Amino acid sequence: MINVGDTLPELTFSLRENGESSNPTTADLFADKKVVLFAVPGAYTPTCSNTHLPGYITLADKLKAKGVDSIICLSVNDAFVMEAWGKSQNAEEVTMLADGGAEFSQAIGLAKDTGTFGGLRSGRYSMLVENGVVKALNIEAPGKFEVSNAQSMLAALNG
């Protein structure tokens, strides 16, 4: 599993923004940047839609005031679902990144198999990444939502 001090693996993602598709790499998203990345088990799911993503939307300006260049929400969904979910949540300040095949989630050791419920998904976590290196990592226990929220990340940046 990935740890503080580790470099993110170099992979390619799927992204849809403004109706356009692209395939940014880890380097495109994280090189020479301070990034807050948070992952959710699934778009449109209750905790993800009611609390996790909205918290980052609400605190986006405060996070960016602390030097954060971008805020990325990652889920093991396709790019079309992530784009639609972002639009439904008014997530203009958050990049809605698809890890469609769970390659990134598996590579960092934070994938989980939910069986017939949804198959392979990402665990719930947040991390602060500077120039591709993990500086803070907050992994939720199964079924919990206590440490990966936007308030915790903001508090860590205020540290």
Contacts in CASP RR format, 6 or more apart in sequence:
PFRMAT RR
TARGET T0000
AUTHOR 0000-0000-0000
METHOD contacts of the structure
MODEL  1
MINVGDTLPELTFSLRENGESSNPTTADLFADKKVVLFAVPGAYTPTCSN
THLPGYITLADKLKAKGVDSIICLSVNDAFVMEAWGKSQNAEEVTMLADG
GAEFSQAIGLAKDTGTFGGLRSGRYSMLVENGVVKALNIEAPGKFEVSNA
QSMLAALNG
1 108 0 8 1.000
1 109 0 8 1.000
1 110 0 8 1.000
2 8 0 8 1.000
2 108 0 8 1.000
2 109 0 8 1.000
2 110 0 8 1.000
2 127 0 8 1.000
2 134 0 8 1.000
2 137 0 8 1.000
3 134 0 8 1.000
3 137 0 8 1.000
4 134 0 8 1.000
4 135 0 8 1.000
4 136 0 8 1.000
4 137 0 8 1.000
5 133 0 8 1.000
5 134 0 8 1.000
5 135 0 8 1.000
6 133 0 8 1.000
6 134 0 8 1.000
7 132 0 8 1.000
7 133 0 8 1.000
7 134 0 8 1.000
8 26 0 8 1.000
8 30 0 8 1.000
8 108 0 8 1.000
8 129 0 8 1.000
8 132 0 8 1.000
8 133 0 8 1.000
8 134 0 8 1.000
9 26 0 8 1.000
9 104 0 8 1.000
9 107 0 8 1.000
9 108 0 8 1.000
10 25 0 8 1.000
10 26 0 8 1.000
10 27 0 8 1.000
11 25 0 8 1.000
11 26 0 8 1.000
11 103 0 8 1.000
11 104 0 8 1.000
11 107 0 8 1.000
12 23 0 8 1.000
12 24 0 8 1.000
12 25 0 8 1.000
13 23 0 8 1.000
13 24 0 8 1.000
13 25 0 8 1.000
13 26 0 8 1.000
13 29 0 8 1.000
13 97 0 8 1.000
13 98 0 8 1.000
13 99 0 8 1.000
13 104 0 8 1.000
14 21 0 8 1.000
14 22 0 8 1.000
14 23 0 8 1.000
14 78 0 8 1.000
14 79 0 8 1.000
14 97 0 8 1.000
14 98 0 8 1.000
14 100 0 8 1.000
15 21 0 8 1.000
15 22 0 8 1.000
15 23 0 8 1.000
15 24 0 8 1.000
15 79 0 8 1.000
15 82 0 8 1.000
15 95 0 8 1.000
15 96 0 8 1.000
15 97 0 8 1.000
15 98 0 8 1.000
16 22 0 8 1.000
16 79 0 8 1.000
16 80 0 8 1.000
16 82 0 8 1.000
16 83 0 8 1.000
16 96 0 8 1.000
16 98 0 8 1.000
17 83 0 8 1.000
17 95 0 8 1.000
19 83 0 8 1.000
21 79 0 8 1.000
26 104 0 8 1.000
26 132 0 8 1.000
29 35 0 8 1.000
29 70 0 8 1.000
29 72 0 8 1.000
29 95 0 8 1.000
29 97 0 8 1.000
30 129 0 8 1.000
30 131 0 8 1.000
30 132 0 8 1.000
31 131 0 8 1.000
31 132 0 8 1.000
32 131 0 8 1.000
33 69 0 8 1.000
33 70 0 8 1.000
33 129 0 8 1.000
33 130 0 8 1.000
33 131 0 8 1.000
34 67 0 8 1.000
34 68 0 8 1.000
34 69 0 8 1.000
34 128 0 8 1.000
34 129 0 8 1.000
34 130 0 8 1.000
35 68 0 8 1.000
35 69 0 8 1.000
35 70 0 8 1.000
35 71 0 8 1.000
35 72 0 8 1.000
35 128 0 8 1.000
35 129 0 8 1.000
35 130 0 8 1.000
35 132 0 8 1.000
36 56 0 8 1.000
36 63 0 8 1.000
36 68 0 8 1.000
36 70 0 8 1.000
36 71 0 8 1.000
36 72 0 8 1.000
36 126 0 8 1.000
36 127 0 8 1.000
36 128 0 8 1.000
36 129 0 8 1.000
36 153 0 8 1.000
37 72 0 8 1.000
37 74 0 8 1.000
37 126 0 8 1.000
37 127 0 8 1.000
37 129 0 8 1.000
38 52 0 8 1.000
38 56 0 8 1.000
38 71 0 8 1.000
38 72 0 8 1.000
38 73 0 8 1.000
38 74 0 8 1.000
38 125 0 8 1.000
38 126 0 8 1.000
38 127 0 8 1.000
38 148 0 8 1.000
38 150 0 8 1.000
38 153 0 8 1.000
39 73 0 8 1.000
39 74 0 8 1.000
39 75 0 8 1.000
39 99 0 8 1.000
39 105 0 8 1.000
39 110 0 8 1.000
39 122 0 8 1.000
39 123 0 8 1.000
39 124 0 8 1.000
39 125 0 8 1.000
39 126 0 8 1.000
39 148 0 8 1.000
40 47 0 8 1.000
40 48 0 8 1.000
40 52 0 8 1.000
40 53 0 8 1.000
40 73 0 8 1.000
40 74 0 8 1.000
40 75 0 8 1.000
40 122 0 8 1.000
40 123 0 8 1.000
40 124 0 8 1.000
41 48 0 8 1.000
41 75 0 8 1.000
41 76 0 8 1.000
41 112 0 8 1.000
41 114 0 8 1.000
41 121 0 8 1.000
41 122 0 8 1.000
41 123 0 8 1.000
41 124 0 8 1.000
42 48 0 8 1.000
42 75 0 8 1.000
42 76 0 8 1.000
42 77 0 8 1.000
42 121 0 8 1.000
42 122 0 8 1.000
43 49 0 8 1.000
43 75 0 8 1.000
43 77 0 8 1.000
43 81 0 8 1.000
43 82 0 8 1.000
43 84 0 8 1.000
43 85 0 8 1.000
44 81 0 8 1.000
44 85 0 8 1.000
44 88 0 8 1.000
47 124 0 8 1.000
47 145 0 8 1.000
48 75 0 8 1.000
49 85 0 8 1.000
49 89 0 8 1.000
51 145 0 8 1.000
51 149 0 8 1.000
52 124 0 8 1.000
52 145 0 8 1.000
52 148 0 8 1.000
52 149 0 8 1.000
53 73 0 8 1.000
53 85 0 8 1.000
53 86 0 8 1.000
53 89 0 8 1.000
53 91 0 8 1.000
53 94 0 8 1.000
54 89 0 8 1.000
55 149 0 8 1.000
55 150 0 8 1.000
55 151 0 8 1.000
56 63 0 8 1.000
56 71 0 8 1.000
56 73 0 8 1.000
56 91 0 8 1.000
56 94 0 8 1.000
56 150 0 8 1.000
57 89 0 8 1.000
57 90 0 8 1.000
57 91 0 8 1.000
57 93 0 8 1.000
57 94 0 8 1.000
58 150 0 8 1.000
59 150 0 8 1.000
59 151 0 8 1.000
59 153 0 8 1.000
59 154 0 8 1.000
60 71 0 8 1.000
60 93 0 8 1.000
60 94 0 8 1.000
61 93 0 8 1.000
62 154 0 8 1.000
63 71 0 8 1.000
63 150 0 8 1.000
63 153 0 8 1.000
63 154 0 8 1.000
63 157 0 8 1.000
64 71 0 8 1.000
64 93 0 8 1.000
66 154 0 8 1.000
66 157 0 8 1.000
66 158 0 8 1.000
67 157 0 8 1.000
68 157 0 8 1.000
70 95 0 8 1.000
71 93 0 8 1.000
71 94 0 8 1.000
71 95 0 8 1.000
72 94 0 8 1.000
72 95 0 8 1.000
72 97 0 8 1.000
73 82 0 8 1.000
73 86 0 8 1.000
73 91 0 8 1.000
73 94 0 8 1.000
73 95 0 8 1.000
73 96 0 8 1.000
73 97 0 8 1.000
74 97 0 8 1.000
74 98 0 8 1.000
74 99 0 8 1.000
74 104 0 8 1.000
74 105 0 8 1.000
74 122 0 8 1.000
75 82 0 8 1.000
75 97 0 8 1.000
75 98 0 8 1.000
75 99 0 8 1.000
75 121 0 8 1.000
75 122 0 8 1.000
76 99 0 8 1.000
76 100 0 8 1.000
76 101 0 8 1.000
76 102 0 8 1.000
76 105 0 8 1.000
76 111 0 8 1.000
76 120 0 8 1.000
76 121 0 8 1.000
76 122 0 8 1.000
77 85 0 8 1.000
77 98 0 8 1.000
77 100 0 8 1.000
78 98 0 8 1.000
78 100 0 8 1.000
79 98 0 8 1.000
79 100 0 8 1.000
81 98 0 8 1.000
82 96 0 8 1.000
82 97 0 8 1.000
82 98 0 8 1.000
83 96 0 8 1.000
85 91 0 8 1.000
85 96 0 8 1.000
86 94 0 8 1.000
86 96 0 8 1.000
99 105 0 8 1.000
99 122 0 8 1.000
101 120 0 8 1.000
102 111 0 8 1.000
102 120 0 8 1.000
102 121 0 8 1.000
102 122 0 8 1.000
105 111 0 8 1.000
105 120 0 8 1.000
105 121 0 8 1.000
105 122 0 8 1.000
105 123 0 8 1.000
106 120 0 8 1.000
110 122 0 8 1.000
110 123 0 8 1.000
110 125 0 8 1.000
110 139 0 8 1.000
111 120 0 8 1.000
111 121 0 8 1.000
111 122 0 8 1.000
111 123 0 8 1.000
112 120 0 8 1.000
112 121 0 8 1.000
112 122 0 8 1.000
112 123 0 8 1.000
112 142 0 8 1.000
113 119 0 8 1.000
113 120 0 8 1.000
113 121 0 8 1.000
114 120 0 8 1.000
114 121 0 8 1.000
123 139 0 8 1.000
123 140 0 8 1.000
124 139 0 8 1.000
124 140 0 8 1.000
124 143 0 8 1.000
124 144 0 8 1.000
124 145 0 8 1.000
124 148 0 8 1.000
125 137 0 8 1.000
125 138 0 8 1.000
125 139 0 8 1.000
125 140 0 8 1.000
125 148 0 8 1.000
126 136 0 8 1.000
126 137 0 8 1.000
126 138 0 8 1.000
126 147 0 8 1.000
126 148 0 8 1.000
126 149 0 8 1.000
126 152 0 8 1.000
126 153 0 8 1.000
127 134 0 8 1.000
127 135 0 8 1.000
127 136 0 8 1.000
127 137 0 8 1.000
127 138 0 8 1.000
128 134 0 8 1.000
128 135 0 8 1.000
128 136 0 8 1.000
128 137 0 8 1.000
128 153 0 8 1.000
128 156 0 8 1.000
128 157 0 8 1.000
129 135 0 8 1.000
136 153 0 8 1.000
136 156 0 8 1.000
138 147 0 8 1.000
138 148 0 8 1.000
138 152 0 8 1.000
138 153 0 8 1.000
138 156 0 8 1.000
139 147 0 8 1.000
139 148 0 8 1.000
140 146 0 8 1.000
140 147 0 8 1.000
140 148 0 8 1.000
END
